[in-house]
C-alpha cells in the first residue's frame, strides 16, 4: 500500500482515502510498538541491576531472545513506515500551499466506496465512485488519471 502513495497515483490518493487512513494509523502503531520493544530490550540488557540478572529463569532469557529476534529481523519495516508517515505529512502540507487542496474530509461515503466491489469495477471502466468530488471532474478534463500525460489509448 506504500507504492501508490509514493508515486501519488491519483485514484489511490483521492478515491481510496480509507485505505490511506488505515495504513498511516497502522504505521504509527507499529512504530510505537517497535520503539517500546526496543526500549524494553535495551533496559533488560544495559539498565537492569546485576542482582536481577542472577535471578533470571528460563522464561526471562527466552523473552529477551524473543525481543532481540523481533527487533533485528523486523527492522526492514521501519523505513517503509517512516516513508508512509512522512508522505502523509507532506500531503497535508504541500497541496494547500499549491491551491490543490479540495478540503475533503474522510466520511461514511468513503467507507462505502472502499467496501463495495462495484466501486473497483467502476474505476477500471472509467467511472469514478464519487463523481461530484472526483479528481477529474474538479479539473474539468474528463480524464480519470488527473492529467493528459496519463491518458491511455
BELTA-V231075 format. One record per pair of residues at least 12 apart in sequence whose C-alpha atoms are under 7 Angstrom apart, sorted by the first residue. I is the first residue (numbers start at 0). GAP is how many residues later the second one is. Records with the same first field share a line. If there is no record, write none. Layout:
BEGIN
I: GAP / GAP
END
This chain:
BEGIN
1: 82
9: 135 / 136
13: 121
15: 98
16: 89
17: 92 / 93 / 96
23: 60 / 61
26: 54
36: 30
37: 33
40: 23 / 26 / 27
112: 16
125: 18
END
